[in-house]
Structures are given as C-alpha cells and as structure tokens.
C-alpha cells in the first residue's frame, strides 16, 4: 500500500496537532502555550486488516511538530503549517479533530504528561501515531 510515503500525511499530522484560542488553563499541555511533539511510533493498517509498523525516524514522517494553539498552527521542521477545525478539552485531554485532503483525523494530548495519540482515517486505510510532547 505504501500510503505512508504520500505527502498528504504530513499535512494531516500538522492539522491534527493544532488548536484554538480561548482554552482555560489546566495542565502544561492544555494549549495555553506552544509545545513540541515528537512522533515515536507509527502503525498503518489497510481495510483488509493488514498492518505495517513504520519507524518514527522515516524520512517522510515529520519528526518534530511545533504546536501553537493561540496561533492556530502546527509547523514541521520544513516550515509547513496547518490549522485545526475543532478543539475540546475533556477529562484532562486536549482533543483535536478535523480533516484534510478527504481524510478525517483525531488527536489527543494528555494535558499533564504530554503523551499524544493521533488517528488518521481514509476510506481504505488508517494511520495510528503515538508520541510525546514537551515544553520548549
């Protein structure tokens, strides 16, 4: 399938990690100040149930994402930026959702620990990404 190598994934990842202004303060990753996230594991699954694990250091995957909730942007090391459609804070999780290029996505960042999970969904495959965020 090798859909991971398609450039749209980078844009979706960026979008999945952006936010919206006006969030009340909670943990350090509540969106009140910019933070950085590193993808540590990637799993790609096809509609038939076959899954393939990708290395997080794959040259086509963004290694570090800068999340600026107030500015509503996420930027990769290549300066590619993207925005988000929805932000919710629920039970200590910053939940981000949206879509891009015909695909839907959802991301959660634990407001206290910075642990991150992202799902990107297309009609015939999904990506599950895991990682950790830190304050610069």
Beta strands, then each sheet from edge to edge (+ up, - down):
strand 1: 35-46
strand 2: 51-54
strand 3: 64-68
strand 4: 73-76
strand 5: 81-82
strand 6: 86-90
strand 7: 93-100
strand 8: 103-110
strand 9: 115-121
strand 10: 125-134
sheet 1: 2+ 1- 3+ 4- 5+
sheet 2: 2+ 1- 10+ 9- 8+ 7- 6+
end
